[in-house]
Amino acid sequence: MSFVREVALDSDLVALLALQERDQAVAALEAELNSFDPELAQLDANLARAESELAGARKGVEEAGNRRVELEGKIEGYRLMQERRRQRLEWVKGAKEAATLMAELDLARSVLAKEEAEWMRSADKVEEAEKRAAEVERALEEARTAQAPRREQIAALRAECTERLNAARQEREETAKRVKKPILTRYDRIRKGNTPLAMYPLKGSACGHCYTAVPIHRRQEIQGGRGVTSCEGCGVLVYDPGT
């Protein structure tokens, strides 16, 4: 039995057209739901940049604090070494050894002074880093606050659209039950292909999708909206709208 004969009844064509209309409604709602994604992605990207900046600022605070602690340890070590040199100097009897210790004390005093100066500057760096982190954190919170109304609006719109989409899908399934299984299988297989629709009307004597000519004997079989036929060019279902 040919596919044309399987769907030669008016009721089959009516059911298929109704199903395609439901599928178009579902597709439109899916597109509407997906249309929110780019804006949400942009909002997320803006927050991600701010969060990354905050992470960097906090890392700067940590590094500045670690550097200050490191300098404190070095300074304490230098002071202990100086104290030991002074103690040794009290017990030194030879002039040469004393001169050597004095030179070491002078050099160590210079190094210690530089480290102490760096330690003093490190306090400013810690303060600057903390100030920067606080500014970035405030900016992040402001961005979140600014986005909140739009995010709530999008969430409400998506929820409403999802509700309509679920209803449309349910209606589609109910409509599909009215299509004969062999015809429905063929229809669904075509929909999974690269064509926007599974069914196209005749355009003159050609397929309304790819404009391949439909043989006259097939046109006669579907004439006046009595059924559908397969396009030899693109494989879609072609019907005569009967106009």
Order of alpha helices (4+ residues) and beta strands (2+ residues): alpha-alpha-alpha-alpha-alpha-beta-beta-alpha-beta-beta
